[in-house]
């Protein structure tokens, strides 16, 4: 099983590092493995550290972004349209 996964990663991922293949052509692979197995965990961490496998970061929702804006003080208020325009022009 491990040699098959490694060969697949070599053919599809490492080739994209040197520009011979477009990263958009890569397939999505979901692996289910025993995280207590040190050999597989080490192999996967080495592959991820090499940058051969792009890791998708979870995107923030609009609500999460809005809550972050409130926490960082990036929220403004105005009592009417004239005061809003005056704030924008400052």
Secondary structure, 3 states (H helix, E strand, C coil): CHHHHHHHHHHHHHHHHCCCCCHHHCCCCCCCCCCCCHHHHHHHHHHHHCCCCCCCCCCCCHHHHHHHHHHCCCCCCCCCHHHHHHHHHC
